[in-house]
Amino acid sequence: MIKLNELTFEKRTGGNEMRFLHTADWHIGKKLHGFDLLAEQKDAFCQIKQIAAAQNVDAIVIAGDLYDRAVASEDSVAVLNKMLKELNLEEKYPLLAISGNHDSAIRLETGSEWYTATEFYLKTKFSDAFEPVTLNDTQFFMLPYFQPQMARNYFQDESLKNLPEIMEKVAAAMVQEFDPTKKHVLIAHFFAAGSSHTDSETMLEVGGLNPVPVDLLEEFDYVALGHLHDKNALKHPFIHYAGSPVKFSISEAETQKGVWIVDTDPYQAKWIPLKPLNDIHVLENSFAELTDPKLYRAIPADDYVAVRLTDRAVIDDIMNKLRHYYPRIISLSRVNGRESLIADENNGGQVNLDPLELFESFFEKMTDEKPTQLQEQIVQESFEELQKGDTYETN
Amino acid sequence: MIKLNELTFEKRTGGNEMRFLHTADWHIGKKLHGFDLLAEQKDAFCQIKQIAAAQNVDAIVIAGDLYDRAVASEDSVAVLNKMLKELNLEEKYPLLAISGNHDSAIRLETGSEWYTATEFYLKTKFSDAFEPVTLNDTQFFMLPYFQPQMARNYFQDESLKNLPEIMEKVAAAMVQEFDPTKKHVLIAHFFAAGSSHTDSETMLEVGGLNPVPVDLLEEFDYVALGHLHDKNALKHPFIHYAGSPVKFSISEAETQKGVWIVDTDPYQAKWIPLKPLNDIHVLENSFAELTDPKLYRAIPADDYVAVRLTDRAVIDDIMNKLRHYYPRIISLSRVNGRESLIADENNGGQVNLDPLELFESFFEKMTDEKPTQLQEQIVQESFEELQKGDTYETN
């Protein structure tokens, strides 16, 4: 982990090459088991600003999911508006941002026609993808999250079956717009995985969500992706997920958060980690161990704790007892015995068996393995799609 | 009624004086008894654009309630964004807009820091009111809708009891900022009525909502108000409600919609009416009259009809029968007999006894008079406040 205050400001030659910061999946408004994460998100943002300054970047790329939900709360709107204003109007960075599947493209689009005057490029429409934004030596192709039908309409081609077929056509249409004297960067928000020629195992298909094979993207010099929250979800020399700047679930407890600093010429992508304001810890211990000062004093009081209890015995009022030592306990499960997941009745409403946990529990029972982060994310997305509906439209 | 295509483009001398168009209460997203009014709103907007061009105005003032609700639908967001873009970025009008009580100040504020570069002044904060925007010979003081507590905080004065007291202080603070070589226009969104010295009858008080006495506003050369939907709610030489550009309720069936064209020097305010795309008709007739071609053929099929039935007899399936003649029937009441308000069970869901109708009915029973438009609006606002809650925050 680098310390931010040790970052030296890097001198750069004033050439035509680009250096940009690649981040994604801010999910402003996201909650972690009932806990508001705005403090963590503001802190990560502050670190991103410091890194951008220290690395002397020419632009900042945000690859979708700026908000956590289509209808963000007023607090979230105020926070994101302030962040974008700081980066673009105060710090004067050119900004390149697309809408992700969590954003409402129509809501997020507000103001975008005015933003371009200060080099804030906010793209929310499929058709935007084929008019690249050129900064220095680089053409940026900005592909917001889209529904397959939007692509079929745009290409007037109902035969396009799935995302791989669509992306083959999208990439070809973009290549048509390539200026051969420039570098070419794609900014997009989707699942990318495997290769179109490998066996079906890597071509995970869940509920019709086909991942985009990475070899369709190899015409680009760099692909700045959003959607998956762990940068390690894909290992590729120039196709990268930035991941989320904050840990958003227990399954991300061990993932390192950060941003990519990308140079176009010569090409280089450098990972710079972010330090969590309040970390997530998974403690697989007995009640006796958990209440031992040696353990609980090592955990900062504002950090989040997921407990995987090893005891089999019934312990009265356990959540309230544990909350005494771990004020931000976010989950409690038992790893031994038949009673593999319990929820205390006296938990004050903060520990819920959310759908993802139910899925995890079910998956583990069925397969004796834990779901991968990708699998969890697919289930999460699907559940959110189902939940969306029109509940906010009913009155 | 003037015909728009007969409007001649008015030549103006290129002096320093201002001519602006004053409109308000667009309420984009408003529904009329279940019927979407976007078509009517788009048509009224188109007329406003034509009037602005024909009158060769220097700026357009929108005095609050751009949206009908704090969380507007995606359709409403898309429509309002397009309208504002057309006026400011395409037609190049300076725009002066404030948030009203129906708008979420925080949501509406999105982008406002970028908008000023093209003379789109969108003010949503109480503190914005004391930094006037100067265009040509005029200082515009823009006072968004606000809660009394915001004013108490701003002035650090907890003793400010009510809106009249607050507005006295607000007006005095604005006068402090007056440039004596300029004209002074206030743009605001509140109830204004009577005078602070008349008897209590005109000082209507309902639920603590005190109207602002107009004599507090007499330091200004013009006051561009929003909130009440009928320009005739207040008669004053230079303090005007623009009213809504579209008829939003049955009680507005007879009000004329339009915009003010205001000249600063010499002062003149000219009312220019808008032609309703689909009008509202209140028909107080018998069933026999209503089904007579002489009556129903005179009503365009897309117009809205509120029926006040004079029959006492029970008529089977009356709503469906009437809908045959009046496809957009929006309400049915009986004016004779004890059964003063009925709702047909087979009405297809479009005729509801909404809270305002229940209030009207109750008010009439208790007082033998119809509530005034102001009284109705107060009840409507109060009900909406109650309804707001956090329903869109629950998942």
Contacts between the chains, C-beta under 8 A, distances in Angstrom:
chain1	res1	chain2	res2	distance
A	71	B	71	5.9
A	71	B	392	5.9
A	73	B	393	6.2
A	74	B	104	6.1
A	74	B	106	4.3
A	74	B	107	6.5
A	77	B	106	5.5
A	77	B	107	5.5
A	77	B	110	6.5
A	78	B	106	5.2
A	81	B	109	6.9
A	81	B	110	5.6
A	81	B	111	8.0
A	85	B	113	5.4
A	89	B	113	5.7
A	89	B	114	7.3
A	104	B	74	6.1
A	106	B	74	4.3
A	106	B	77	5.5
A	106	B	78	5.2
A	107	B	74	6.5
A	107	B	77	5.5
A	109	B	81	6.9
A	110	B	77	6.5
A	110	B	81	5.6
A	110	B	110	5.1
A	110	B	111	5.8
A	111	B	81	8.0
A	111	B	110	5.8
A	111	B	111	2.5
A	111	B	114	5.9
A	111	B	115	7.3
A	113	B	85	5.4
A	113	B	89	5.7
A	114	B	89	7.2
A	114	B	111	5.9
A	114	B	114	4.3
A	114	B	115	5.5
A	114	B	117	7.1
A	114	B	118	6.6
A	114	B	120	7.5
A	115	B	111	7.2
A	115	B	114	5.5
A	117	B	114	7.1
A	117	B	117	5.6
A	117	B	118	7.7
A	118	B	114	6.6
A	118	B	117	7.7
A	120	B	114	7.5
A	387	B	395	6.2
A	391	B	392	7.4
A	391	B	394	7.5
A	391	B	395	6.2
A	392	B	71	6.1
A	392	B	391	7.5
A	392	B	392	3.9
A	393	B	73	6.2
A	394	B	391	7.7
A	395	B	387	6.3
A	395	B	391	6.2
